Amino acid sequence: METKQTLPEIRKTIVLNAPIEKVWKAVATSEGIAAWWMPNTFEPILGHQFVLHAGPFGDSPCKVTELDPPNRLGFDWGKDWHLTFELKALEDGKTEFTLIHSGWDADKTTEFGQPHTVVRKIMDDGWENIVNQKLPAYLKG
């Protein structure tokens, strides 16, 4: 019997010095996502199919699978991954933002032929920078 080698999801949580409505606008609009992550054709509509323009990696097809403004957005990314953005309003007008990148499988490779095990590490580092540096910098702007 074959055992599926699932790898742990990537989770990044940060407390942002911005109200939940402002954070939602940053993570659930095409302009917002483009400003801190990458250009896209996203629309906040359940079932909407859109594209992430991943530069040298080409275009990734995505599909909105969860939409609960201003608390939760989820979408399928490429053939294996799922991204979830969770927002929670805190006191003092701050917002807790959690990014969850799931769908990792040690037996799979990406569309570009890289093993998930390798890509997960690269993505983990990438998200660290994006969530902790780029998103807060954009919200300050």
ChimeraX commands (.cxc) that place a marker at each C-alpha (Angstrom):
marker #1 position 0.00,0.00,0.00 radius 0.5
marker #1 position 1.35,3.38,-1.00 radius 0.5
marker #1 position 1.50,6.08,1.66 radius 0.5
marker #1 position 1.01,9.61,0.52 radius 0.5
marker #1 position 3.80,11.86,1.74 radius 0.5
marker #1 position 2.04,15.05,2.66 radius 0.5
marker #1 position 4.26,17.92,3.66 radius 0.5
marker #1 position 3.12,20.43,6.26 radius 0.5
marker #1 position 1.29,23.49,5.05 radius 0.5
marker #1 position 3.06,26.82,5.13 radius 0.5
marker #1 position 1.52,29.19,7.68 radius 0.5
marker #1 position 2.50,32.83,8.17 radius 0.5
marker #1 position 0.72,35.00,10.74 radius 0.5
marker #1 position 1.31,38.68,11.33 radius 0.5
marker #1 position -0.47,41.43,13.23 radius 0.5
marker #1 position -0.91,44.39,10.90 radius 0.5
marker #1 position -1.35,47.94,12.05 radius 0.5
marker #1 position -4.41,48.49,9.85 radius 0.5
marker #1 position -8.17,47.96,10.17 radius 0.5
marker #1 position -9.61,44.73,8.74 radius 0.5
marker #1 position -11.38,46.57,5.86 radius 0.5
marker #1 position -8.07,48.01,4.67 radius 0.5
marker #1 position -6.29,44.64,4.94 radius 0.5
marker #1 position -9.15,42.92,3.10 radius 0.5
marker #1 position -8.81,45.45,0.27 radius 0.5
marker #1 position -5.08,44.65,0.11 radius 0.5
marker #1 position -5.54,40.87,-0.03 radius 0.5
marker #1 position -8.85,40.50,-1.88 radius 0.5
marker #1 position -8.62,42.92,-4.81 radius 0.5
marker #1 position -6.59,42.58,-7.99 radius 0.5
marker #1 position -4.79,45.92,-7.41 radius 0.5
marker #1 position -4.04,45.07,-3.79 radius 0.5
marker #1 position -2.61,41.62,-4.53 radius 0.5
marker #1 position -0.53,43.05,-7.39 radius 0.5
marker #1 position 0.97,45.69,-5.09 radius 0.5
marker #1 position 2.46,43.29,-2.53 radius 0.5
marker #1 position 2.60,39.96,-4.34 radius 0.5
marker #1 position 2.18,39.59,-8.12 radius 0.5
marker #1 position 0.13,40.86,-11.07 radius 0.5
marker #1 position -3.11,38.97,-11.58 radius 0.5
marker #1 position -6.63,38.91,-13.01 radius 0.5
marker #1 position -8.25,38.20,-9.63 radius 0.5
marker #1 position -11.84,39.20,-8.87 radius 0.5
marker #1 position -13.50,38.54,-5.50 radius 0.5
marker #1 position -16.22,36.30,-6.94 radius 0.5
marker #1 position -16.78,32.71,-5.81 radius 0.5
marker #1 position -15.83,30.34,-8.64 radius 0.5
marker #1 position -13.98,33.07,-10.55 radius 0.5
marker #1 position -11.08,31.69,-12.58 radius 0.5
marker #1 position -8.09,33.99,-12.72 radius 0.5
marker #1 position -4.40,34.06,-13.50 radius 0.5
marker #1 position -1.33,34.91,-11.42 radius 0.5
marker #1 position 1.38,36.34,-13.67 radius 0.5
marker #1 position 4.41,34.70,-12.08 radius 0.5
marker #1 position 7.09,36.39,-14.17 radius 0.5
marker #1 position 9.65,33.85,-15.40 radius 0.5
marker #1 position 7.38,31.01,-14.29 radius 0.5
marker #1 position 4.63,32.14,-16.64 radius 0.5
marker #1 position 0.94,32.32,-15.81 radius 0.5
marker #1 position -0.64,30.17,-13.10 radius 0.5
marker #1 position -4.33,29.35,-13.37 radius 0.5
marker #1 position -6.30,29.88,-10.15 radius 0.5
marker #1 position -9.89,29.61,-8.97 radius 0.5
marker #1 position -11.64,31.30,-6.06 radius 0.5
marker #1 position -13.03,28.56,-3.78 radius 0.5
marker #1 position -13.82,30.45,-0.56 radius 0.5
marker #1 position -15.06,33.98,-0.09 radius 0.5
marker #1 position -16.21,35.34,3.26 radius 0.5
marker #1 position -15.48,39.10,3.33 radius 0.5
marker #1 position -13.68,40.46,5.23 radius 0.5
marker #1 position -12.58,37.30,7.07 radius 0.5
marker #1 position -11.51,34.65,4.61 radius 0.5
marker #1 position -10.47,34.15,1.01 radius 0.5
marker #1 position -9.35,30.84,-0.47 radius 0.5
marker #1 position -8.26,29.85,-3.94 radius 0.5
marker #1 position -6.75,26.94,-5.82 radius 0.5
marker #1 position -3.38,27.81,-7.33 radius 0.5
marker #1 position -2.01,25.78,-10.23 radius 0.5
marker #1 position -2.65,22.06,-10.21 radius 0.5
marker #1 position -1.93,21.17,-6.57 radius 0.5
marker #1 position -1.88,24.15,-4.25 radius 0.5
marker #1 position -4.43,25.99,-2.19 radius 0.5
marker #1 position -3.98,29.43,-0.64 radius 0.5
marker #1 position -6.10,30.76,2.19 radius 0.5
marker #1 position -5.99,34.28,3.61 radius 0.5
marker #1 position -7.57,34.56,7.07 radius 0.5
marker #1 position -8.24,37.94,8.68 radius 0.5
marker #1 position -9.27,38.66,12.23 radius 0.5
marker #1 position -10.09,42.13,13.58 radius 0.5
marker #1 position -8.21,42.91,16.79 radius 0.5
marker #1 position -8.58,45.72,19.28 radius 0.5
marker #1 position -7.00,49.10,18.52 radius 0.5
marker #1 position -7.88,48.84,14.82 radius 0.5
marker #1 position -5.28,46.17,14.11 radius 0.5
marker #1 position -5.78,43.00,12.07 radius 0.5
marker #1 position -4.31,39.54,12.42 radius 0.5
marker #1 position -3.53,38.13,8.97 radius 0.5
marker #1 position -2.73,34.47,8.37 radius 0.5
marker #1 position -1.61,33.03,5.06 radius 0.5
marker #1 position -1.94,29.26,4.63 radius 0.5
marker #1 position -0.33,27.60,1.61 radius 0.5
marker #1 position -1.37,23.95,1.45 radius 0.5
marker #1 position -1.42,21.08,-1.04 radius 0.5
marker #1 position 2.19,19.95,-0.61 radius 0.5
marker #1 position 3.02,16.34,-1.46 radius 0.5
marker #1 position 6.51,14.87,-1.32 radius 0.5
marker #1 position 5.70,12.60,-4.28 radius 0.5
marker #1 position 4.66,15.42,-6.60 radius 0.5
marker #1 position 6.48,17.90,-8.78 radius 0.5
marker #1 position 5.36,21.32,-9.98 radius 0.5
marker #1 position 4.43,22.17,-13.56 radius 0.5
marker #1 position 8.09,23.16,-13.93 radius 0.5
marker #1 position 9.37,19.74,-12.89 radius 0.5
marker #1 position 10.63,20.75,-9.44 radius 0.5
marker #1 position 9.87,18.43,-6.53 radius 0.5
marker #1 position 7.43,19.83,-3.96 radius 0.5
marker #1 position 10.03,19.16,-1.25 radius 0.5
marker #1 position 12.41,21.66,-2.87 radius 0.5
marker #1 position 9.81,24.23,-3.87 radius 0.5
marker #1 position 8.18,24.22,-0.43 radius 0.5
marker #1 position 11.40,25.45,1.17 radius 0.5
marker #1 position 11.81,28.21,-1.44 radius 0.5
marker #1 position 8.16,29.24,-1.03 radius 0.5
marker #1 position 8.39,29.18,2.76 radius 0.5
marker #1 position 11.29,31.66,2.60 radius 0.5
marker #1 position 9.48,33.70,-0.03 radius 0.5
marker #1 position 6.28,33.97,2.01 radius 0.5
marker #1 position 8.31,34.95,5.07 radius 0.5
marker #1 position 9.52,38.02,3.20 radius 0.5
marker #1 position 6.22,38.78,1.45 radius 0.5
marker #1 position 3.99,38.50,4.53 radius 0.5
marker #1 position 6.38,40.16,7.00 radius 0.5
marker #1 position 7.91,42.86,4.77 radius 0.5
marker #1 position 5.98,43.54,1.58 radius 0.5
marker #1 position 2.40,43.40,2.87 radius 0.5
marker #1 position 2.99,45.69,5.89 radius 0.5
marker #1 position 5.02,48.11,3.71 radius 0.5
marker #1 position 2.15,48.29,1.22 radius 0.5
marker #1 position -0.40,48.92,3.99 radius 0.5
marker #1 position 1.73,51.73,5.39 radius 0.5
marker #1 position 1.92,53.41,1.98 radius 0.5
marker link #1:1,2 radius 0.2
marker link #1:2,3 radius 0.2
marker link #1:3,4 radius 0.2
marker link #1:4,5 radius 0.2
marker link #1:5,6 radius 0.2
marker link #1:6,7 radius 0.2
marker link #1:7,8 radius 0.2
marker link #1:8,9 radius 0.2
marker link #1:9,10 radius 0.2
marker link #1:10,11 radius 0.2
marker link #1:11,12 radius 0.2
marker link #1:12,13 radius 0.2
marker link #1:13,14 radius 0.2
marker link #1:14,15 radius 0.2
marker link #1:15,16 radius 0.2
marker link #1:16,17 radius 0.2
marker link #1:17,18 radius 0.2
marker link #1:18,19 radius 0.2
marker link #1:19,20 radius 0.2
marker link #1:20,21 radius 0.2
marker link #1:21,22 radius 0.2
marker link #1:22,23 radius 0.2
marker link #1:23,24 radius 0.2
marker link #1:24,25 radius 0.2
marker link #1:25,26 radius 0.2
marker link #1:26,27 radius 0.2
marker link #1:27,28 radius 0.2
marker link #1:28,29 radius 0.2
marker link #1:29,30 radius 0.2
marker link #1:30,31 radius 0.2
marker link #1:31,32 radius 0.2
marker link #1:32,33 radius 0.2
marker link #1:33,34 radius 0.2
marker link #1:34,35 radius 0.2
marker link #1:35,36 radius 0.2
marker link #1:36,37 radius 0.2
marker link #1:37,38 radius 0.2
marker link #1:38,39 radius 0.2
marker link #1:39,40 radius 0.2
marker link #1:40,41 radius 0.2
marker link #1:41,42 radius 0.2
marker link #1:42,43 radius 0.2
marker link #1:43,44 radius 0.2
marker link #1:44,45 radius 0.2
marker link #1:45,46 radius 0.2
marker link #1:46,47 radius 0.2
marker link #1:47,48 radius 0.2
marker link #1:48,49 radius 0.2
marker link #1:49,50 radius 0.2
marker link #1:50,51 radius 0.2
marker link #1:51,52 radius 0.2
marker link #1:52,53 radius 0.2
marker link #1:53,54 radius 0.2
marker link #1:54,55 radius 0.2
marker link #1:55,56 radius 0.2
marker link #1:56,57 radius 0.2
marker link #1:57,58 radius 0.2
marker link #1:58,59 radius 0.2
marker link #1:59,60 radius 0.2
marker link #1:60,61 radius 0.2
marker link #1:61,62 radius 0.2
marker link #1:62,63 radius 0.2
marker link #1:63,64 radius 0.2
marker link #1:64,65 radius 0.2
marker link #1:65,66 radius 0.2
marker link #1:66,67 radius 0.2
marker link #1:67,68 radius 0.2
marker link #1:68,69 radius 0.2
marker link #1:69,70 radius 0.2
marker link #1:70,71 radius 0.2
marker link #1:71,72 radius 0.2
marker link #1:72,73 radius 0.2
marker link #1:73,74 radius 0.2
marker link #1:74,75 radius 0.2
marker link #1:75,76 radius 0.2
marker link #1:76,77 radius 0.2
marker link #1:77,78 radius 0.2
marker link #1:78,79 radius 0.2
marker link #1:79,80 radius 0.2
marker link #1:80,81 radius 0.2
marker link #1:81,82 radius 0.2
marker link #1:82,83 radius 0.2
marker link #1:83,84 radius 0.2
marker link #1:84,85 radius 0.2
marker link #1:85,86 radius 0.2
marker link #1:86,87 radius 0.2
marker link #1:87,88 radius 0.2
marker link #1:88,89 radius 0.2
marker link #1:89,90 radius 0.2
marker link #1:90,91 radius 0.2
marker link #1:91,92 radius 0.2
marker link #1:92,93 radius 0.2
marker link #1:93,94 radius 0.2
marker link #1:94,95 radius 0.2
marker link #1:95,96 radius 0.2
marker link #1:96,97 radius 0.2
marker link #1:97,98 radius 0.2
marker link #1:98,99 radius 0.2
marker link #1:99,100 radius 0.2
marker link #1:100,101 radius 0.2
marker link #1:101,102 radius 0.2
marker link #1:102,103 radius 0.2
marker link #1:103,104 radius 0.2
marker link #1:104,105 radius 0.2
marker link #1:105,106 radius 0.2
marker link #1:106,107 radius 0.2
marker link #1:107,108 radius 0.2
marker link #1:108,109 radius 0.2
marker link #1:109,110 radius 0.2
marker link #1:110,111 radius 0.2
marker link #1:111,112 radius 0.2
marker link #1:112,113 radius 0.2
marker link #1:113,114 radius 0.2
marker link #1:114,115 radius 0.2
marker link #1:115,116 radius 0.2
marker link #1:116,117 radius 0.2
marker link #1:117,118 radius 0.2
marker link #1:118,119 radius 0.2
marker link #1:119,120 radius 0.2
marker link #1:120,121 radius 0.2
marker link #1:121,122 radius 0.2
marker link #1:122,123 radius 0.2
marker link #1:123,124 radius 0.2
marker link #1:124,125 radius 0.2
marker link #1:125,126 radius 0.2
marker link #1:126,127 radius 0.2
marker link #1:127,128 radius 0.2
marker link #1:128,129 radius 0.2
marker link #1:129,130 radius 0.2
marker link #1:130,131 radius 0.2
marker link #1:131,132 radius 0.2
marker link #1:132,133 radius 0.2
marker link #1:133,134 radius 0.2
marker link #1:134,135 radius 0.2
marker link #1:135,136 radius 0.2
marker link #1:136,137 radius 0.2
marker link #1:137,138 radius 0.2
marker link #1:138,139 radius 0.2
marker link #1:139,140 radius 0.2
marker link #1:140,141 radius 0.2
view
